[in-house]
């Protein structure tokens, strides 16, 4: 199924979903990516939108927040020998809305979701790749369900490593009235999207207009605020730190993750520089660090190099 045909099947009557689905489909066409999209049922998360690209070793891709699976398209266009599963996490993109404010345990939710997703996809085990918060979900699952995750690929830094502290932007987002004010003062637009990527260290001038449009349309979806603001407000406190000890991984936690872990880390990632990255890698028993690009989404600057690294790592 082409993504442009999924909004109606998902039961979303809001035109914003149709606009996003068109932007997603346009992005696939722009990069010449042959893909098939469908919905799978994953427990309490409901219907989850998954796009399959390529053939080979299964790699499940989990995007960050705020984002959708569309951000991976410039990367998977370069991947070979990999069956990529691009997933809209609960409450994001074309997946069902999800009320994170009702959760009591984000880590258990994330791990149960990834395990249920693998079940729904018919995968006993897979490499799990993640960016930002999606990367943290991948590490949690590797630690808590080691039999289901053969390896982890971190493309861009995940939060919650070695400290509960988060970047300053999470502080205002954790306060409901501040989050609403920020959204009102800078509503979703191509200009706001470019400023967002610049803040994360990714030069906006290098970004494809189709990607900017898809990301912008994703922020206009009815579920966008719940998928971002409600999650942060439930599990982050002022001035910007996780409220639950289980949500961040210290040296002891990282030492328990035995699977191979590949870090593709931008030199100016807003979650930490390469010196910090090396501290994280040293804490893991079986990890490799490859500097890539400058920002939080390094494949947007150098998709060929990031794709080559993933292909080599996944082949082992």
N, C-alpha and C positions, 0 to 999 in steps of 0.2 A: 504494500500500500504506500503510495506517495504521501508525504506529510501534509500536503495541501488538502488531502481528503480525510484527514483524521479528526479535525475539530468537530464536525457534525457527528461522527461516529462516537466521539467521546461524550456526547450529550451536552456539549458546551454551546449554548445559544448566543452567548455574548460575541459581538463582532470583533472584540479584541482578540479572541482565540483564533478567529479566521485570519485576522491580520498577521498574527504571529506565525500561524501555520504557513501562510503564503511566504513570509520572510524566510522561514526555515527551508522551505522548498526552493526558494530562489537562491539561497546560499549553497545548497547541494548542487544546483545547476551551475552556479558560478564556478565552483571548483571541480565540476565534472565528476561528482561522486555518485556512483550507482548504489542505491540503498533501498532497503525495505523497512517500513515502520509498522508497528502494531502496538497493542496494549496487552499487558499481562496483569493478572490479579496477584497482588502481594499482600496477603493478610489485611491488617487494619489500615494499611496505606492505600488500599483500593487499587484502582486502575493506574498502572505505571506505563508511561510512554517510552518505548525502546526502539532505537533505530539500529539496524544491523548493516555493517559495511565490511566488505572483503571476505576472505576465506583463509583459514589457517588456525593457529593456536588461539583459543578464546581469551580475550582481554576485555574486562568490564570497566567502562569509564564512568567515573562519578565526578560531576562538576562541582564547583564551589557555590558560595552564596554571596551576593545575588548573581545568578547565572542560570543557564539551561544547558542541555546537551549540545546546543548549536555551537557553542564555543569550540568544540572539538573538531569541527568539520575541516578547517584548514590543516589540521594535523593528520586526520585519517585519510585525507586525499593523497598523502605521501606514503602511507603505511602499506607494506606488502607482507604477505605471509602471516597475517593476523586477521582473525574474525573479531572485529570490534563491535561491542555492544554499547551504544551511547544511550545513557539513561537519564531521564528527567527525575530527579529525586522527589520524594513526596512534597507536594505543595509548590512545585516549580514547573514551569513550562506547560505542557499539555497533560501532565499527570494530574490526578485528582487533587483538589485542595486538601490541605491538612492543617489541623489546628494544633500548632506546637505549644500553645499556652496551656493545653490540657495534659501535656506530658509530665511525668515525674522523674523519668530517667532517660535522658537523651542517648546515652551510650547504649543501653539495652535496646532502645528503639532502632538505632542505627545498625547494630549488629544483627538484630532479628530481621531488619529490612534486607540487608545484603544477603543473608542466608536464604530468606524467602525468595528473593529475586533470583538467586542461583537455582533454587528449586524450580521456579516458574520457567526459567530458561532451559531447564534440563541439563544443568551443568553440575557435576559432582564436585568439581574443583576448577578454579580459574585464577589467572593473574588479575589483580584488581588495581587499576590505575586511578589516581585521584588528583584533583587540584584543590588547594585551599581546604575548606571544610570537608569536601568530598575525600580529600587525602587523609584527613583525620579519621573519617569513617572507615577508610581502608585499613589504617593501622589498628584501630579498635578491633575490627573483625579478624585481622591477622592474629592479634593477641588472644581474643576470646573464642574464636572458631578456627584454630590453626589447620584443621583438616580440610577446610573449604577454600583456603587461600594459599595457592602455591608460591606466590611472590607478590610483591607490592611495587608499584611504580608511582613515585611522587613527582608530578610535573608542576613545579611551583611549590612553594613552601606551604605546609599545613599549619594552622594555628595550634596552640596548646602543647608545644614542645618545650620541655624543661622548665616551664613556668605557667602559672594560671593567667599571667598578664597577657593582654591582647593589645593590638594597635589602638591608638587614641580614638579612632573613628567609632569603635564599638561602645565607648562611653556614652556619647549622646544618643546612639541608637538604642541603648538599654533603657532610656527614659522615654516613656510613651509620648509625652507632649513635645519633647525635643525631636523625636523621630518624625512625628507628623509635621512639625514646623520645617524640618529639613526637606521633606518631600514636597511641601507646599512651595517653598522658596526655590527649589530646583527640581521641578517635575521632570518625568522622563522625556528626553529629547535627544537627538543626535549629538548636540553640543554637550549635554550632561553626560552622555555615555563617553565621549572623548575625554572629558575632564576626569571621569572615574578611572579610565585606563591610565591616564597620565599620573594620577595619584598613586597607582599601584606600580609605577615604574615602566609601563609599557608605552612607548612613543605612539601617540595617536596618529601621527602622519603615516605610519606603516600599516595601519589597520584598513582592511577592505571595507568599502562603503556598505556592502551587503551584510557584513558581520555587524557593523555599527547599527544597521537597521534592525537586524534580528534581535540584537541585545536590547535595543530600545523598545521594540514591540513586546519583548518578554517582560520588561519593567512596567508595561501598561496593562498586563493581565490582571484580572480581578484577584487571583491568588498570590500575586507578587508580594504585597505587603505582609500577608500572613506568613509566607515562606521565609521572609527575611526578618522583619521587625519583631514579629511575635516569638520567633525562635530566639533571637538575641535577648529580648526582654524577659524571657523565661529563664535563660541559663547564663546570662551575663549581668554583672552589677557594675555600678559606677565605681571608679572612673574607667573601667574596662578590664574585667577579669572574670574568669569562669567562677560560678558560684559553687560548683560541685567538684570535689577533689578527684573523682573518677574521670573527669572530662579532660584533664591534662596529663601528659605522660612525662615522668621524671626519668632520671638515669636508670633506676631500678626497673621501671615499667618497660623502657625501650630494650633493656637487656634481655627481656623475656620474649621478644619477637625474633624468632630464629629463622624465618624465611628470608630469602634474598630480597633486599630492598634497594631500588635504584632511585637516587635523587637527581633530578634535572632542575637546577636551581639558578635563578637569575641573580646577577651580581648586585642589583639594587632592589631586590624583592622587598616590599614594604614590611614583610613579616620577619626579615632578618637577612644580614649580609652573608658572604661566603665564609667568614670566620665563624659565625654562629652555625652555619650549615655544617662545617667540619666538626664542631662539638657534637652536633646531633648524630652525625654519621659514626663518629668514634664510639658513641654509646650503644650502637647496634652491633650485634654479633656478626652480621653478614650484609654490610651495606656498602654502596659505591656512590660517590659524588661526581657528577659531571656538570661543570658550569655551563649554562646555556642562556643566551640572551641577557637582558638586564632586568626584566620585570617579573611580575607575579604569574604571568601566562607566557612563559618563554617560547613556546611553539609559535606564537603569533609573529615573532621576529625571525626565527630560524626554523621553520617547520621541517626542512629537509634533514638538518642535523639531529633534531629531537626525534624525528621518525626513525632515523638510522639507529640511534641509541636504543630506542624501544624495540626495534626489530632484532637487534643483536642480543639484547637482554632476554627477550621473550623466547628466543630460539634455544636458550640453554635449558 
